[in-house]
Amino acid sequence: MNVDRMRQIDYWVGVPLCALATLFHRLCRLFRDDGEDKRGRDILFIELSEMGSAVIADSAFKRAQALFPEARLHFLIFAKNSPSLDVTGTIARERVLTIRADNMVTLAVDTVRAILAMRRLDLMATIDMEMFSRFSALLTYFSGAPRRVGFHRFHAEGLYRGELLTDRVIFNPHRHVAKCFLALVHALAEPAGTVPHTKLAFSDDEIRLDPVAPTAAVRDAFRSRLVTAFPVLERVRHWVILNPNSSELMPLRRWDNRNYTELARQLLEDEGVAVLITGTGSEQAEAQRMCDAVGGERIVNLAGFTRMADLVPLYCLSSLMVTNDSGPAHFASPTGLATIVLFGPETPTLYGALNPNAEFVYAQLACSPCVSALNHRKSECADAQCMKAITVDEVLARARRRLAAAR
């Protein structure tokens, strides 16, 4: 199901359902205890639609475990995004619930299954990490958790999703999203009814990711598979990843493929460099067109070749990645890979990869960022000048500095 259709459903169906659920909730409280004083053991996080957020939120998961050592952490996510949780591995796979969103039938069936599965857990709390999604608000409520934490609109207009939360946190558009996620977790450590929750300051050190590296056996096995398929990689010193893709959630984030093609062409002037184009299987043909346009054996098409489990060893074997603001920038963060991330309609202030070796290219136009949680990440822009303002020469200069430092 495409993103625009899901946004329409979330609004036209979600708003009235949230209103009805709020009415139902209030009526129930007139006749029986809501159960908010009951204490379970489990904490469920809900973050459905963003693969990168599963990495950004890792410090929040670890903070929840530190604050509540006896808690078992669970996660609910769209099925196609669930492999992103394997990057850090903080939440065990057997505690991940999924919903397929391929079409209306799978969405409806899996939603019912997820609600039943959530209600079988011994929940202390459900934490809604989505930003003003009505679907996640409803899931949070129907999870049956006695404490329900999430971002609340307070006095903002147009962000209605009912009155279903017990612990309300302000979404701060001036702080990194990782710190906003920490605020959600800390709300559970405060008395219920605090308004608003989490009057705390979080340092950058508190959202730093723990390093991740594959075992030598996993790394060597992947390297062997890669150089067998592309022998030229055995003969060059530096592998440079180019990730020209971005999720369908926001195609405005894409730097033009012609720019990536020219960047690859100039990077390959260095005989010690090979360029690896990454992407999903559906992007294989597009990646091949780029390889054909550049020409030569030192540019290889990895779109569809690598699985999610291969990304950490790939990043650890590479010298540099240039990528749009998308999931791979975050997946590479715990490996420490030198990464150049291209920003346009969003801002690195909120969504910058939590990687000390990442640098951000951002034109900072007057209209940027034009998307945020406050407009459901929907822009009217049809001409992304913020991405066009990023030149090949600027990115190339940064890439060459990084490669020189690696030498």
Contacts in CASP RR format, 6 or more apart in sequence:
PFRMAT RR
TARGET T0000
AUTHOR 0000-0000-0000
METHOD contacts of the structure
MODEL  1
MNVDRMRQIDYWVGVPLCALATLFHRLCRLFRDDGEDKRGRDILFIELSE
MGSAVIADSAFKRAQALFPEARLHFLIFAKNSPSLDVTGTIARERVLTIR
ADNMVTLAVDTVRAILAMRRLDLMATIDMEMFSRFSALLTYFSGAPRRVG
FHRFHAEGLYRGELLTDRVIFNPHRHVAKCFLALVHALAEPAGTVPHTKL
AFSDDEIRLDPVAPTAAVRDAFRSRLVTAFPVLERVRHWVILNPNSSELM
PLRRWDNRNYTELARQLLEDEGVAVLITGTGSEQAEAQRMCDAVGGERIV
NLAGFTRMADLVPLYCLSSLMVTNDSGPAHFASPTGLATIVLFGPETPTL
YGALNPNAEFVYAQLACSPCVSALNHRKSECADAQCMKAITVDEVLARAR
RRLAAAR
1 101 0 8 1.000
1 102 0 8 1.000
1 103 0 8 1.000
1 104 0 8 1.000
1 107 0 8 1.000
2 248 0 8 1.000
3 248 0 8 1.000
3 249 0 8 1.000
6 49 0 8 1.000
6 101 0 8 1.000
7 376 0 8 1.000
7 378 0 8 1.000
9 135 0 8 1.000
10 133 0 8 1.000
10 134 0 8 1.000
10 135 0 8 1.000
10 376 0 8 1.000
11 134 0 8 1.000
13 134 0 8 1.000
14 134 0 8 1.000
14 135 0 8 1.000
14 138 0 8 1.000
14 161 0 8 1.000
15 134 0 8 1.000
15 160 0 8 1.000
15 161 0 8 1.000
17 134 0 8 1.000
17 138 0 8 1.000
18 134 0 8 1.000
18 137 0 8 1.000
18 138 0 8 1.000
18 160 0 8 1.000
18 161 0 8 1.000
18 162 0 8 1.000
18 164 0 8 1.000
19 160 0 8 1.000
19 162 0 8 1.000
21 138 0 8 1.000
21 141 0 8 1.000
21 142 0 8 1.000
21 162 0 8 1.000
21 164 0 8 1.000
22 162 0 8 1.000
22 163 0 8 1.000
22 164 0 8 1.000
25 34 0 8 1.000
25 141 0 8 1.000
25 163 0 8 1.000
25 164 0 8 1.000
26 163 0 8 1.000
28 34 0 8 1.000
34 146 0 8 1.000
35 146 0 8 1.000
36 146 0 8 1.000
36 147 0 8 1.000
36 166 0 8 1.000
36 192 0 8 1.000
37 146 0 8 1.000
38 146 0 8 1.000
39 124 0 8 1.000
39 146 0 8 1.000
40 122 0 8 1.000
40 123 0 8 1.000
40 124 0 8 1.000
40 146 0 8 1.000
41 70 0 8 1.000
41 71 0 8 1.000
41 72 0 8 1.000
41 122 0 8 1.000
41 124 0 8 1.000
42 71 0 8 1.000
42 72 0 8 1.000
42 73 0 8 1.000
42 74 0 8 1.000
42 121 0 8 1.000
42 122 0 8 1.000
42 123 0 8 1.000
42 124 0 8 1.000
43 64 0 8 1.000
43 68 0 8 1.000
43 71 0 8 1.000
43 72 0 8 1.000
43 73 0 8 1.000
43 74 0 8 1.000
43 123 0 8 1.000
43 124 0 8 1.000
43 125 0 8 1.000
43 126 0 8 1.000
43 127 0 8 1.000
43 188 0 8 1.000
44 74 0 8 1.000
44 75 0 8 1.000
44 76 0 8 1.000
44 97 0 8 1.000
44 118 0 8 1.000
44 121 0 8 1.000
44 123 0 8 1.000
44 125 0 8 1.000
44 126 0 8 1.000
44 127 0 8 1.000
44 143 0 8 1.000
44 145 0 8 1.000
45 57 0 8 1.000
45 60 0 8 1.000
45 61 0 8 1.000
45 73 0 8 1.000
45 74 0 8 1.000
45 75 0 8 1.000
45 76 0 8 1.000
45 91 0 8 1.000
45 126 0 8 1.000
45 127 0 8 1.000
45 129 0 8 1.000
46 75 0 8 1.000
46 76 0 8 1.000
46 77 0 8 1.000
46 126 0 8 1.000
46 127 0 8 1.000
46 128 0 8 1.000
46 129 0 8 1.000
46 130 0 8 1.000
46 136 0 8 1.000
46 139 0 8 1.000
46 140 0 8 1.000
46 143 0 8 1.000
47 53 0 8 1.000
47 54 0 8 1.000
47 57 0 8 1.000
47 75 0 8 1.000
47 76 0 8 1.000
47 77 0 8 1.000
47 129 0 8 1.000
47 130 0 8 1.000
47 136 0 8 1.000
48 76 0 8 1.000
48 77 0 8 1.000
48 78 0 8 1.000
48 81 0 8 1.000
48 99 0 8 1.000
48 130 0 8 1.000
48 133 0 8 1.000
48 135 0 8 1.000
48 136 0 8 1.000
49 78 0 8 1.000
49 81 0 8 1.000
49 130 0 8 1.000
49 133 0 8 1.000
49 249 0 8 1.000
50 81 0 8 1.000
50 249 0 8 1.000
51 81 0 8 1.000
51 83 0 8 1.000
51 84 0 8 1.000
51 247 0 8 1.000
51 327 0 8 1.000
51 330 0 8 1.000
51 331 0 8 1.000
52 84 0 8 1.000
52 327 0 8 1.000
52 330 0 8 1.000
52 331 0 8 1.000
53 129 0 8 1.000
53 177 0 8 1.000
53 330 0 8 1.000
54 75 0 8 1.000
54 77 0 8 1.000
54 81 0 8 1.000
54 84 0 8 1.000
54 85 0 8 1.000
54 87 0 8 1.000
54 88 0 8 1.000
55 84 0 8 1.000
55 87 0 8 1.000
55 88 0 8 1.000
55 209 0 8 1.000
55 327 0 8 1.000
55 330 0 8 1.000
55 331 0 8 1.000
55 333 0 8 1.000
55 334 0 8 1.000
55 354 0 8 1.000
56 177 0 8 1.000
56 178 0 8 1.000
56 181 0 8 1.000
56 330 0 8 1.000
56 351 0 8 1.000
56 354 0 8 1.000
57 129 0 8 1.000
57 178 0 8 1.000
57 181 0 8 1.000
58 88 0 8 1.000
58 90 0 8 1.000
58 209 0 8 1.000
58 210 0 8 1.000
58 334 0 8 1.000
59 178 0 8 1.000
59 181 0 8 1.000
59 182 0 8 1.000
59 206 0 8 1.000
59 207 0 8 1.000
59 208 0 8 1.000
59 209 0 8 1.000
59 354 0 8 1.000
60 129 0 8 1.000
60 178 0 8 1.000
60 181 0 8 1.000
60 182 0 8 1.000
60 184 0 8 1.000
60 185 0 8 1.000
61 73 0 8 1.000
61 90 0 8 1.000
61 91 0 8 1.000
62 90 0 8 1.000
62 210 0 8 1.000
63 182 0 8 1.000
63 185 0 8 1.000
63 186 0 8 1.000
63 206 0 8 1.000
64 71 0 8 1.000
64 73 0 8 1.000
64 127 0 8 1.000
64 185 0 8 1.000
64 188 0 8 1.000
65 71 0 8 1.000
65 73 0 8 1.000
67 185 0 8 1.000
67 186 0 8 1.000
67 188 0 8 1.000
67 189 0 8 1.000
68 124 0 8 1.000
68 188 0 8 1.000
71 124 0 8 1.000
72 95 0 8 1.000
73 90 0 8 1.000
73 91 0 8 1.000
73 95 0 8 1.000
74 91 0 8 1.000
74 95 0 8 1.000
74 96 0 8 1.000
74 97 0 8 1.000
74 121 0 8 1.000
75 85 0 8 1.000
75 91 0 8 1.000
75 95 0 8 1.000
75 96 0 8 1.000
75 97 0 8 1.000
76 96 0 8 1.000
76 97 0 8 1.000
76 98 0 8 1.000
76 99 0 8 1.000
76 114 0 8 1.000
76 118 0 8 1.000
76 139 0 8 1.000
77 84 0 8 1.000
77 85 0 8 1.000
77 96 0 8 1.000
77 97 0 8 1.000
77 98 0 8 1.000
77 99 0 8 1.000
78 98 0 8 1.000
78 99 0 8 1.000
78 100 0 8 1.000
78 101 0 8 1.000
79 98 0 8 1.000
79 99 0 8 1.000
79 100 0 8 1.000
79 101 0 8 1.000
79 110 0 8 1.000
80 100 0 8 1.000
80 101 0 8 1.000
82 96 0 8 1.000
82 98 0 8 1.000
83 308 0 8 1.000
83 309 0 8 1.000
84 308 0 8 1.000
84 327 0 8 1.000
84 331 0 8 1.000
85 91 0 8 1.000
85 93 0 8 1.000
85 96 0 8 1.000
86 93 0 8 1.000
86 308 0 8 1.000
86 309 0 8 1.000
87 212 0 8 1.000
87 308 0 8 1.000
87 311 0 8 1.000
87 312 0 8 1.000
87 330 0 8 1.000
87 331 0 8 1.000
87 334 0 8 1.000
88 209 0 8 1.000
88 210 0 8 1.000
88 212 0 8 1.000
88 334 0 8 1.000
97 114 0 8 1.000
97 117 0 8 1.000
97 118 0 8 1.000
98 110 0 8 1.000
98 114 0 8 1.000
99 107 0 8 1.000
99 110 0 8 1.000
99 111 0 8 1.000
99 114 0 8 1.000
100 106 0 8 1.000
100 107 0 8 1.000
100 110 0 8 1.000
101 107 0 8 1.000
111 139 0 8 1.000
114 139 0 8 1.000
115 139 0 8 1.000
115 142 0 8 1.000
115 143 0 8 1.000
118 126 0 8 1.000
118 139 0 8 1.000
118 142 0 8 1.000
118 143 0 8 1.000
118 144 0 8 1.000
118 145 0 8 1.000
119 142 0 8 1.000
119 143 0 8 1.000
119 144 0 8 1.000
121 143 0 8 1.000
123 143 0 8 1.000
123 144 0 8 1.000
123 145 0 8 1.000
123 146 0 8 1.000
124 145 0 8 1.000
124 146 0 8 1.000
124 147 0 8 1.000
124 188 0 8 1.000
125 145 0 8 1.000
125 146 0 8 1.000
125 147 0 8 1.000
125 148 0 8 1.000
125 149 0 8 1.000
125 167 0 8 1.000
125 188 0 8 1.000
126 140 0 8 1.000
126 143 0 8 1.000
126 144 0 8 1.000
126 145 0 8 1.000
126 147 0 8 1.000
126 148 0 8 1.000
126 149 0 8 1.000
127 149 0 8 1.000
127 150 0 8 1.000
127 184 0 8 1.000
127 185 0 8 1.000
127 188 0 8 1.000
128 136 0 8 1.000
128 137 0 8 1.000
128 139 0 8 1.000
128 140 0 8 1.000
128 148 0 8 1.000
128 149 0 8 1.000
128 150 0 8 1.000
128 151 0 8 1.000
128 165 0 8 1.000
128 184 0 8 1.000
129 136 0 8 1.000
129 150 0 8 1.000
129 181 0 8 1.000
129 184 0 8 1.000
130 136 0 8 1.000
130 137 0 8 1.000
131 151 0 8 1.000
131 171 0 8 1.000
131 373 0 8 1.000
132 151 0 8 1.000
132 153 0 8 1.000
132 159 0 8 1.000
132 161 0 8 1.000
132 171 0 8 1.000
132 373 0 8 1.000
132 374 0 8 1.000
132 376 0 8 1.000
133 161 0 8 1.000
134 161 0 8 1.000
134 162 0 8 1.000
137 161 0 8 1.000
137 162 0 8 1.000
137 164 0 8 1.000
137 165 0 8 1.000
138 164 0 8 1.000
140 148 0 8 1.000
140 150 0 8 1.000
140 164 0 8 1.000
140 165 0 8 1.000
141 148 0 8 1.000
141 164 0 8 1.000
146 166 0 8 1.000
147 166 0 8 1.000
147 167 0 8 1.000
147 188 0 8 1.000
147 192 0 8 1.000
148 164 0 8 1.000
148 165 0 8 1.000
148 166 0 8 1.000
148 167 0 8 1.000
149 165 0 8 1.000
149 166 0 8 1.000
149 167 0 8 1.000
149 169 0 8 1.000
149 184 0 8 1.000
149 185 0 8 1.000
149 187 0 8 1.000
149 188 0 8 1.000
149 197 0 8 1.000
150 165 0 8 1.000
150 167 0 8 1.000
150 168 0 8 1.000
150 169 0 8 1.000
150 184 0 8 1.000
150 187 0 8 1.000
151 168 0 8 1.000
151 169 0 8 1.000
151 170 0 8 1.000
151 171 0 8 1.000
151 180 0 8 1.000
151 184 0 8 1.000
151 373 0 8 1.000
152 165 0 8 1.000
152 168 0 8 1.000
152 169 0 8 1.000
152 170 0 8 1.000
152 196 0 8 1.000
153 159 0 8 1.000
153 160 0 8 1.000
153 161 0 8 1.000
154 168 0 8 1.000
154 170 0 8 1.000
154 196 0 8 1.000
156 374 0 8 1.000
159 374 0 8 1.000
166 192 0 8 1.000
166 193 0 8 1.000
167 187 0 8 1.000
167 188 0 8 1.000
167 190 0 8 1.000
167 192 0 8 1.000
167 193 0 8 1.000
167 194 0 8 1.000
167 197 0 8 1.000
168 195 0 8 1.000
168 196 0 8 1.000
168 197 0 8 1.000
169 180 0 8 1.000
169 183 0 8 1.000
169 184 0 8 1.000
169 187 0 8 1.000
169 196 0 8 1.000
169 197 0 8 1.000
169 198 0 8 1.000
170 183 0 8 1.000
170 196 0 8 1.000
171 180 0 8 1.000
171 373 0 8 1.000
171 374 0 8 1.000
172 179 0 8 1.000
172 180 0 8 1.000
172 183 0 8 1.000
173 350 0 8 1.000
173 372 0 8 1.000
173 373 0 8 1.000
173 374 0 8 1.000
174 349 0 8 1.000
175 202 0 8 1.000
175 350 0 8 1.000
176 207 0 8 1.000
176 349 0 8 1.000
176 350 0 8 1.000
176 351 0 8 1.000
176 352 0 8 1.000
177 350 0 8 1.000
177 351 0 8 1.000
178 207 0 8 1.000
178 354 0 8 1.000
179 202 0 8 1.000
179 206 0 8 1.000
179 207 0 8 1.000
182 198 0 8 1.000
182 202 0 8 1.000
182 206 0 8 1.000
182 207 0 8 1.000
183 197 0 8 1.000
183 198 0 8 1.000
183 200 0 8 1.000
183 202 0 8 1.000
184 198 0 8 1.000
186 197 0 8 1.000
186 198 0 8 1.000
186 200 0 8 1.000
187 194 0 8 1.000
187 197 0 8 1.000
187 198 0 8 1.000
190 197 0 8 1.000
190 198 0 8 1.000
207 354 0 8 1.000
208 354 0 8 1.000
208 356 0 8 1.000
209 333 0 8 1.000
209 334 0 8 1.000
209 354 0 8 1.000
209 355 0 8 1.000
210 334 0 8 1.000
211 334 0 8 1.000
211 335 0 8 1.000
211 336 0 8 1.000
212 312 0 8 1.000
212 334 0 8 1.000
212 335 0 8 1.000
213 219 0 8 1.000
213 312 0 8 1.000
213 316 0 8 1.000
213 335 0 8 1.000
214 222 0 8 1.000
214 312 0 8 1.000
214 313 0 8 1.000
214 316 0 8 1.000
218 313 0 8 1.000
219 313 0 8 1.000
219 316 0 8 1.000
219 317 0 8 1.000
222 310 0 8 1.000
222 313 0 8 1.000
222 314 0 8 1.000
222 317 0 8 1.000
223 313 0 8 1.000
223 317 0 8 1.000
226 233 0 8 1.000
226 314 0 8 1.000
226 317 0 8 1.000
227 233 0 8 1.000
227 234 0 8 1.000
229 305 0 8 1.000
230 300 0 8 1.000
232 274 0 8 1.000
232 297 0 8 1.000
232 298 0 8 1.000
232 300 0 8 1.000
233 239 0 8 1.000
233 274 0 8 1.000
233 300 0 8 1.000
236 271 0 8 1.000
236 272 0 8 1.000
236 273 0 8 1.000
236 274 0 8 1.000
236 298 0 8 1.000
237 272 0 8 1.000
237 273 0 8 1.000
237 319 0 8 1.000
237 407 0 8 1.000
238 270 0 8 1.000
238 272 0 8 1.000
238 273 0 8 1.000
238 274 0 8 1.000
238 318 0 8 1.000
238 319 0 8 1.000
238 320 0 8 1.000
238 403 0 8 1.000
238 406 0 8 1.000
239 273 0 8 1.000
239 274 0 8 1.000
239 276 0 8 1.000
239 317 0 8 1.000
239 318 0 8 1.000
239 319 0 8 1.000
240 267 0 8 1.000
240 273 0 8 1.000
240 274 0 8 1.000
240 275 0 8 1.000
240 276 0 8 1.000
240 318 0 8 1.000
240 319 0 8 1.000
240 320 0 8 1.000
240 321 0 8 1.000
240 322 0 8 1.000
240 399 0 8 1.000
240 403 0 8 1.000
241 275 0 8 1.000
241 276 0 8 1.000
241 278 0 8 1.000
241 314 0 8 1.000
241 315 0 8 1.000
241 318 0 8 1.000
241 320 0 8 1.000
241 321 0 8 1.000
241 322 0 8 1.000
241 323 0 8 1.000
241 328 0 8 1.000
242 260 0 8 1.000
242 263 0 8 1.000
242 264 0 8 1.000
242 275 0 8 1.000
242 276 0 8 1.000
242 277 0 8 1.000
242 278 0 8 1.000
242 321 0 8 1.000
242 322 0 8 1.000
242 323 0 8 1.000
243 277 0 8 1.000
243 278 0 8 1.000
243 279 0 8 1.000
243 321 0 8 1.000
243 322 0 8 1.000
243 323 0 8 1.000
243 324 0 8 1.000
243 326 0 8 1.000
243 328 0 8 1.000
243 329 0 8 1.000
244 254 0 8 1.000
244 255 0 8 1.000
244 257 0 8 1.000
244 260 0 8 1.000
244 277 0 8 1.000
244 286 0 8 1.000
244 287 0 8 1.000
244 290 0 8 1.000
244 324 0 8 1.000
245 254 0 8 1.000
245 278 0 8 1.000
245 279 0 8 1.000
245 280 0 8 1.000
245 283 0 8 1.000
245 324 0 8 1.000
245 326 0 8 1.000
246 253 0 8 1.000
246 254 0 8 1.000
246 324 0 8 1.000
246 325 0 8 1.000
246 326 0 8 1.000
247 326 0 8 1.000
247 327 0 8 1.000
249 377 0 8 1.000
250 345 0 8 1.000
250 346 0 8 1.000
250 371 0 8 1.000
250 377 0 8 1.000
250 379 0 8 1.000
252 344 0 8 1.000
252 345 0 8 1.000
252 371 0 8 1.000
252 379 0 8 1.000
252 381 0 8 1.000
252 384 0 8 1.000
252 387 0 8 1.000
253 324 0 8 1.000
253 325 0 8 1.000
253 326 0 8 1.000
253 343 0 8 1.000
253 344 0 8 1.000
253 345 0 8 1.000
253 346 0 8 1.000
253 387 0 8 1.000
254 324 0 8 1.000
254 384 0 8 1.000
254 387 0 8 1.000
255 324 0 8 1.000
255 342 0 8 1.000
255 387 0 8 1.000
255 390 0 8 1.000
256 387 0 8 1.000
256 388 0 8 1.000
257 286 0 8 1.000
257 290 0 8 1.000
259 390 0 8 1.000
259 392 0 8 1.000
259 395 0 8 1.000
260 277 0 8 1.000
260 290 0 8 1.000
260 322 0 8 1.000
261 290 0 8 1.000
261 293 0 8 1.000
261 294 0 8 1.000
262 392 0 8 1.000
263 322 0 8 1.000
263 392 0 8 1.000
263 395 0 8 1.000
263 396 0 8 1.000
263 399 0 8 1.000
264 275 0 8 1.000
264 277 0 8 1.000
264 290 0 8 1.000
264 294 0 8 1.000
264 299 0 8 1.000
265 294 0 8 1.000
266 392 0 8 1.000
266 396 0 8 1.000
267 273 0 8 1.000
267 275 0 8 1.000
267 396 0 8 1.000
267 399 0 8 1.000
268 274 0 8 1.000
268 275 0 8 1.000
268 294 0 8 1.000
268 296 0 8 1.000
268 298 0 8 1.000
268 299 0 8 1.000
270 403 0 8 1.000
273 298 0 8 1.000
273 403 0 8 1.000
274 298 0 8 1.000
274 299 0 8 1.000
274 300 0 8 1.000
275 294 0 8 1.000
275 298 0 8 1.000
275 299 0 8 1.000
275 300 0 8 1.000
276 299 0 8 1.000
276 300 0 8 1.000
276 302 0 8 1.000
276 314 0 8 1.000
276 318 0 8 1.000
277 287 0 8 1.000
277 290 0 8 1.000
277 291 0 8 1.000
277 299 0 8 1.000
277 300 0 8 1.000
277 301 0 8 1.000
277 302 0 8 1.000
277 303 0 8 1.000
278 287 0 8 1.000
278 302 0 8 1.000
278 303 0 8 1.000
278 306 0 8 1.000
278 314 0 8 1.000
278 328 0 8 1.000
279 287 0 8 1.000
279 302 0 8 1.000
279 303 0 8 1.000
279 304 0 8 1.000
279 306 0 8 1.000
280 303 0 8 1.000
280 304 0 8 1.000
281 303 0 8 1.000
281 304 0 8 1.000
283 303 0 8 1.000
283 304 0 8 1.000
284 301 0 8 1.000
284 303 0 8 1.000
284 304 0 8 1.000
286 303 0 8 1.000
287 301 0 8 1.000
287 302 0 8 1.000
287 303 0 8 1.000
288 301 0 8 1.000
288 303 0 8 1.000
290 299 0 8 1.000
291 299 0 8 1.000
291 300 0 8 1.000
291 301 0 8 1.000
302 314 0 8 1.000
306 314 0 8 1.000
311 328 0 8 1.000
311 331 0 8 1.000
311 332 0 8 1.000
312 331 0 8 1.000
312 334 0 8 1.000
312 335 0 8 1.000
315 321 0 8 1.000
315 331 0 8 1.000
315 332 0 8 1.000
315 335 0 8 1.000
315 336 0 8 1.000
315 337 0 8 1.000
316 335 0 8 1.000
316 337 0 8 1.000
318 337 0 8 1.000
319 338 0 8 1.000
319 402 0 8 1.000
319 403 0 8 1.000
319 406 0 8 1.000
320 337 0 8 1.000
320 338 0 8 1.000
320 339 0 8 1.000
320 340 0 8 1.000
320 399 0 8 1.000
320 402 0 8 1.000
320 403 0 8 1.000
320 406 0 8 1.000
321 328 0 8 1.000
321 329 0 8 1.000
321 332 0 8 1.000
321 337 0 8 1.000
321 338 0 8 1.000
321 339 0 8 1.000
321 340 0 8 1.000
322 339 0 8 1.000
322 340 0 8 1.000
322 342 0 8 1.000
322 395 0 8 1.000
322 399 0 8 1.000
323 329 0 8 1.000
323 339 0 8 1.000
323 340 0 8 1.000
323 341 0 8 1.000
323 342 0 8 1.000
324 341 0 8 1.000
324 342 0 8 1.000
325 341 0 8 1.000
325 342 0 8 1.000
325 343 0 8 1.000
325 344 0 8 1.000
325 346 0 8 1.000
325 348 0 8 1.000
325 351 0 8 1.000
325 352 0 8 1.000
329 339 0 8 1.000
329 341 0 8 1.000
329 352 0 8 1.000
329 353 0 8 1.000
329 355 0 8 1.000
329 358 0 8 1.000
330 353 0 8 1.000
330 354 0 8 1.000
332 339 0 8 1.000
332 353 0 8 1.000
332 355 0 8 1.000
333 339 0 8 1.000
333 353 0 8 1.000
333 354 0 8 1.000
333 355 0 8 1.000
333 358 0 8 1.000
334 355 0 8 1.000
336 355 0 8 1.000
336 356 0 8 1.000
336 357 0 8 1.000
337 355 0 8 1.000
337 357 0 8 1.000
338 357 0 8 1.000
338 358 0 8 1.000
338 402 0 8 1.000
338 405 0 8 1.000
338 406 0 8 1.000
339 353 0 8 1.000
339 355 0 8 1.000
339 357 0 8 1.000
339 358 0 8 1.000
339 359 0 8 1.000
340 358 0 8 1.000
340 359 0 8 1.000
340 360 0 8 1.000
340 361 0 8 1.000
340 395 0 8 1.000
340 398 0 8 1.000
340 399 0 8 1.000
340 402 0 8 1.000
341 348 0 8 1.000
341 352 0 8 1.000
341 353 0 8 1.000
341 358 0 8 1.000
341 359 0 8 1.000
341 360 0 8 1.000
341 361 0 8 1.000
342 361 0 8 1.000
342 387 0 8 1.000
342 390 0 8 1.000
342 395 0 8 1.000
343 351 0 8 1.000
343 352 0 8 1.000
343 360 0 8 1.000
343 361 0 8 1.000
343 362 0 8 1.000
343 386 0 8 1.000
344 362 0 8 1.000
344 363 0 8 1.000
344 365 0 8 1.000
344 368 0 8 1.000
344 369 0 8 1.000
344 384 0 8 1.000
344 386 0 8 1.000
344 387 0 8 1.000
344 390 0 8 1.000
345 368 0 8 1.000
345 369 0 8 1.000
345 370 0 8 1.000
345 371 0 8 1.000
345 379 0 8 1.000
345 381 0 8 1.000
345 384 0 8 1.000
345 386 0 8 1.000
345 387 0 8 1.000
346 369 0 8 1.000
346 371 0 8 1.000
346 372 0 8 1.000
347 362 0 8 1.000
347 368 0 8 1.000
347 369 0 8 1.000
348 360 0 8 1.000
348 362 0 8 1.000
350 369 0 8 1.000
350 372 0 8 1.000
352 358 0 8 1.000
352 360 0 8 1.000
359 398 0 8 1.000
361 390 0 8 1.000
361 394 0 8 1.000
361 395 0 8 1.000
361 398 0 8 1.000
362 368 0 8 1.000
363 385 0 8 1.000
363 386 0 8 1.000
363 389 0 8 1.000
363 390 0 8 1.000
365 385 0 8 1.000
365 386 0 8 1.000
365 389 0 8 1.000
367 381 0 8 1.000
367 385 0 8 1.000
367 386 0 8 1.000
368 386 0 8 1.000
370 379 0 8 1.000
370 381 0 8 1.000
370 386 0 8 1.000
371 377 0 8 1.000
371 378 0 8 1.000
371 379 0 8 1.000
END
